[in-house]
Amino acid sequence: MATLKGGLVLYKEAATGFIDSANTIFTSSFSFIPGTLRVFLNGLEQTSPEDYIEIDNQTIQFVNPPLGGIDSDTVQLIYQRS
């Protein structure tokens, strides 16, 4: 979903990747401009490099994998598309 904020179009989406307590790699649907990415785990904003790193302009890697199961974690991304 795209929203306009301060003249910028920001995309908000669920990250793509298996949430299984083992996978740490997640991707966005579109390439993002480096430095514009915001990552949320269960609604809480994560910090880089403590919680995740940007592998490239479409991929992140968590330091610790999101937890899977019945009440699995959620990973949301907000970014400016490149």
C-alpha positions as CSV (number, residue, x, y, z in Angstrom):
1,M,0.0,0.0,0.0
2,A,1.4,3.4,-0.9
3,T,0.8,6.5,1.1
4,L,1.9,10.1,0.6
5,K,3.8,11.7,3.5
6,G,5.5,15.0,3.1
7,G,5.5,14.8,-0.7
8,L,7.1,11.3,-0.6
9,V,5.4,8.1,-1.6
10,L,6.0,5.5,1.1
11,Y,5.2,1.8,0.7
12,K,3.9,-0.2,3.6
13,E,3.7,-4.0,3.3
14,A,4.2,-7.3,5.1
15,A,7.7,-8.6,4.3
16,T,8.1,-11.7,2.3
17,G,9.8,-14.7,4.0
18,F,9.1,-17.7,6.1
19,I,8.3,-17.0,9.7
20,D,9.4,-20.3,11.2
21,S,11.8,-19.5,14.1
22,A,14.8,-20.3,11.8
23,N,14.6,-18.0,8.7
24,T,16.3,-14.6,9.0
25,I,16.0,-13.4,5.4
26,F,13.1,-11.3,4.3
27,T,12.4,-9.2,1.1
28,S,10.2,-6.3,0.0
29,S,8.0,-6.4,-3.1
30,F,9.9,-3.4,-4.6
31,S,13.5,-2.1,-4.4
32,F,13.8,0.6,-1.7
33,I,16.1,3.6,-1.5
34,P,18.8,2.8,1.0
35,G,18.3,4.6,4.2
36,T,14.5,4.9,3.8
37,L,13.6,1.5,5.2
38,R,11.8,1.1,8.5
39,V,11.3,-2.4,9.8
40,F,8.7,-3.4,12.4
41,L,8.5,-6.7,14.3
42,N,5.1,-7.1,16.0
43,G,4.5,-3.4,15.6
44,L,7.8,-2.4,17.3
45,E,10.3,-0.5,15.1
46,Q,13.6,-2.4,14.8
47,T,17.0,-0.7,14.6
48,S,19.9,-1.4,12.3
49,P,22.4,-3.0,12.9
50,E,21.3,-4.2,16.3
51,D,18.1,-6.0,15.1
52,Y,18.6,-6.3,11.3
53,I,20.9,-5.4,8.4
54,E,20.1,-4.3,4.8
55,I,21.6,-7.0,2.5
56,D,20.7,-5.1,-0.7
57,N,18.0,-2.7,-1.8
58,Q,15.3,-5.4,-1.5
59,T,16.5,-7.7,1.2
60,I,17.0,-7.6,5.0
61,Q,18.5,-10.1,7.4
62,F,17.4,-10.3,11.1
63,V,20.0,-10.9,13.8
64,N,17.5,-13.2,15.4
65,P,14.8,-15.0,13.5
66,P,11.2,-14.0,14.0
67,L,9.3,-16.6,15.9
68,G,6.8,-18.9,14.1
69,G,4.0,-21.1,15.5
70,I,0.4,-20.4,16.4
71,D,1.1,-16.8,17.5
72,S,3.9,-16.1,15.0
73,D,5.6,-12.8,14.7
74,T,4.7,-10.3,12.1
75,V,7.2,-8.3,9.9
76,Q,6.2,-5.0,8.3
77,L,8.2,-2.8,6.1
78,I,7.8,0.9,5.3
79,Y,10.1,2.4,2.6
80,Q,10.5,4.8,-0.3
81,R,10.6,2.9,-3.6
82,S,13.6,3.4,-5.8
